[in-house]
Structure formats: structure tokens, C-alpha cells
Amino acid sequence: MAVAQTNEGQRNFSDLQKKFDPKRQQLKALSDEVDGLTKQLQAQGDKLSPAEQQSRAKAIEDNKKKLEREAEDAQNDFQAEMSELYNGLAAKVYDVLANYAQQQGFTVVFDVTGSQQQAPIVLYASESTNITKQIIDAYNLKSGVPAPPAPPAGSVPVAKPAPAVKAPAHQ
């Protein structure tokens, strides 16, 4: 569905990315430390006593485990917050979608995002039945959330556009 394309969706996703940036930086620093210690041990290994080699190898292994645990925790936290944001916004967008479909006289609207669990088959759909932009515009108007500022040229977009939502021709 077009939830991520709404102004509110783009803003929320951007805010979530910013919220997790410090943790991402912390994990990168820890990863860099593990890499540095590993290279240092490889370069100096033959000059160190067996006890020192073992001590450094254990420190590297401990840091790797810490990195893995913290990365997994951060990923789980991010996914949980992303799901909460998405589900809350999806419910609000659905209300707009339902009202729009009723006003336009649609009897059914297909979500053709191509999910792996359920991939609806669309045998024919005229581009004129694509209501994605209208739903996004209607939701943006209702939410009152302004459009996010345009990213600087050459920057990476924050969120990928979602596939279109299509409705069948009036019957």
C-alpha cells in the first residue's frame, strides 16, 4: 500500500532513522574496533607470547559477541518501532481509502504490492484505475503534515516508493 509515500510516512520513517543513528554509529565504532584488533593481532601475532595471543584473541571474540548481541537488539528495536509506526499510519490511510472507494463507487480495491505471502493476480487493470496518488493526496490533506523538504541533489532517498494501489473499473 502507499502508506510509506504519505508525507506523514516519509516524516516518520526519517525521524525513526535519525533516532537510531546514534546506535548505528556506536555499532560501527565497535565493528571498527573489532576489525582493528583483529588486524593488529594478525600483524603482531608471531611477536607475542602465546598467553598474550590468547588474551587478545579472547578480547576480540568477546567484542564480536557483544557486537552481534547489540546489533540484533538494535535491529529488533528498529523493526518493532517501524511496525508500530507503519501499522498506526496504515489504519489511518485505510480510513481515507475506504471513504474514497465509497465516494467513487468502487466495489473492490486490490493491493497489488506483490507480497510473497499473498500475491493477488490482476488479469487486467487500466492505468486510469490507479488511485495511489489520489489516496496519498487525500491522506496528506487530511493529516495536515507538510511534505518533507526535497533531499539535496545526489543524496540517497529516505524511503522507497511503494507499489501502486489499483482499483477495478466501475461496474
C-alpha positions as CSV (number, residue, x, y, z in Angstrom):
1,M,0.0,0.0,0.0
2,A,1.0,3.6,-0.4
3,V,1.5,4.2,3.4
4,A,5.2,5.0,3.1
5,Q,4.6,7.5,0.4
6,T,2.4,9.8,2.5
7,N,4.0,12.9,3.9
8,E,3.5,11.5,7.4
9,G,5.0,8.2,6.4
10,Q,8.1,9.8,5.0
11,R,8.5,12.1,8.0
12,N,8.0,9.2,10.5
13,F,10.5,7.0,8.7
14,S,13.0,9.8,8.5
15,D,12.5,10.5,12.3
16,L,13.0,6.8,13.1
17,Q,16.2,6.7,11.0
18,K,17.5,9.7,13.0
19,K,16.5,8.2,16.3
20,F,18.6,5.1,15.5
21,D,21.6,6.9,14.0
22,P,23.5,7.1,17.3
23,K,23.1,3.4,17.9
24,R,24.2,2.7,14.3
25,Q,27.3,4.8,14.8
26,Q,28.0,3.0,18.1
27,L,27.8,-0.3,16.3
28,K,30.0,0.9,13.5
29,A,32.6,2.0,16.1
30,L,32.5,-1.3,17.8
31,S,32.8,-3.1,14.5
32,D,35.8,-0.9,13.5
33,E,37.4,-1.7,16.9
34,V,37.0,-5.5,16.3
35,D,38.5,-5.1,12.8
36,G,41.4,-3.1,14.2
37,L,42.1,-5.6,17.0
38,T,41.9,-8.4,14.5
39,K,44.4,-6.8,12.1
40,Q,46.7,-5.9,14.9
41,L,46.7,-9.5,16.2
42,Q,47.4,-10.8,12.7
43,A,50.3,-8.3,12.2
44,Q,51.9,-8.8,15.6
45,G,50.8,-12.4,16.4
46,D,54.2,-14.0,15.8
47,K,55.9,-11.4,18.1
48,L,53.5,-12.0,21.0
49,S,53.7,-14.6,23.7
50,P,51.2,-17.4,23.4
51,A,49.4,-16.1,26.6
52,E,49.2,-12.6,25.0
53,Q,47.9,-14.0,21.7
54,Q,45.3,-16.0,23.6
55,S,44.3,-12.9,25.7
56,R,43.9,-10.7,22.6
57,A,42.0,-13.4,20.7
58,K,39.6,-13.7,23.6
59,A,39.1,-9.9,23.7
60,I,38.3,-10.0,20.0
61,E,35.9,-12.8,20.4
62,D,34.2,-11.1,23.4
63,N,33.8,-7.9,21.3
64,K,32.4,-9.9,18.4
65,K,29.8,-11.5,20.6
66,K,28.9,-8.1,22.1
67,L,28.6,-6.6,18.6
68,E,26.3,-9.4,17.5
69,R,24.1,-9.1,20.5
70,E,23.8,-5.3,20.3
71,A,23.3,-5.4,16.6
72,E,20.5,-8.0,17.0
73,D,18.9,-6.0,19.8
74,A,19.1,-2.8,17.8
75,Q,17.6,-4.5,14.7
76,N,14.7,-5.9,16.8
77,D,14.0,-2.5,18.4
78,F,14.1,-0.8,15.0
79,Q,11.7,-3.4,13.5
80,A,9.3,-3.2,16.4
81,E,9.1,0.6,16.2
82,M,8.9,0.5,12.4
83,S,6.0,-1.9,12.6
84,E,4.2,0.2,15.2
85,L,4.6,3.4,13.1
86,Y,3.5,1.6,9.9
87,N,0.5,-0.1,11.5
88,G,-0.7,3.1,13.1
89,L,-0.4,5.0,9.9
90,A,-1.8,2.2,7.8
91,A,-5.0,2.3,9.8
92,K,-5.4,6.0,9.2
93,V,-4.7,5.6,5.5
94,Y,-7.1,2.7,5.3
95,D,-9.9,5.0,6.6
96,V,-9.2,7.5,3.8
97,L,-9.0,4.6,1.3
98,A,-12.4,3.3,2.4
99,N,-14.0,6.7,2.2
100,Y,-12.5,7.3,-1.2
101,A,-13.6,4.0,-2.6
102,Q,-17.2,4.5,-1.3
103,Q,-17.3,8.0,-2.8
104,Q,-16.0,6.8,-6.1
105,G,-18.4,3.8,-6.2
106,F,-15.7,1.1,-6.2
107,T,-16.8,-2.3,-5.1
108,V,-13.3,-3.6,-4.5
109,V,-9.8,-2.3,-4.3
110,F,-6.8,-4.6,-4.8
111,D,-3.5,-4.2,-3.1
112,V,-1.1,-5.4,-5.8
113,T,2.2,-4.8,-3.9
114,G,3.2,-8.4,-4.7
115,S,3.7,-9.6,-1.2
116,Q,5.3,-13.1,-1.1
117,Q,2.6,-14.5,1.2
118,Q,-0.3,-13.2,-0.9
119,A,0.3,-12.1,-4.5
120,P,-3.1,-11.2,-6.0
121,I,-3.4,-11.8,-9.6
122,V,-4.6,-8.9,-11.7
123,L,-5.6,-10.0,-15.1
124,Y,-6.4,-6.5,-16.4
125,A,-6.1,-3.1,-14.9
126,S,-6.3,0.1,-16.8
127,E,-3.9,2.8,-15.6
128,S,-6.9,5.0,-15.1
129,T,-7.9,2.7,-12.2
130,N,-4.6,3.5,-10.3
131,I,-5.8,5.5,-7.3
132,T,-2.5,5.6,-5.4
133,K,-1.8,9.3,-5.9
134,Q,-5.4,10.3,-5.0
135,I,-5.2,8.3,-1.8
136,I,-1.8,9.8,-0.9
137,D,-3.0,13.3,-1.7
138,A,-6.3,12.8,0.3
139,Y,-4.4,11.4,3.3
140,N,-1.8,14.2,3.2
141,L,-4.6,16.8,3.1
142,K,-6.4,15.1,6.0
143,S,-3.3,14.6,8.1
144,G,-2.1,18.2,7.6
145,V,1.5,17.0,7.7
146,P,3.6,19.1,5.3
147,A,5.7,17.5,2.6
148,P,9.2,16.8,3.7
149,P,11.9,19.0,2.2
150,A,13.4,17.8,-1.0
151,P,16.7,16.0,-0.5
152,P,19.9,17.6,-1.8
153,A,20.9,16.6,-5.3
154,G,22.8,13.4,-5.3
155,S,21.6,12.2,-1.9
156,V,20.1,8.8,-1.2
157,P,16.3,8.9,-0.8
158,V,15.0,8.1,2.7
159,A,12.1,5.7,1.7
160,K,11.5,3.8,-1.5
161,P,8.2,4.5,-3.1
162,A,5.6,1.7,-2.6
163,P,4.0,0.0,-5.5
164,A,0.7,1.3,-6.8
165,V,-2.8,0.6,-5.3
166,K,-5.2,-0.2,-8.1
167,A,-9.0,-0.4,-8.2
168,P,-11.1,-2.1,-10.9
169,A,-13.1,-0.1,-13.3
170,H,-16.6,0.9,-12.2
171,Q,-19.1,-1.8,-12.6
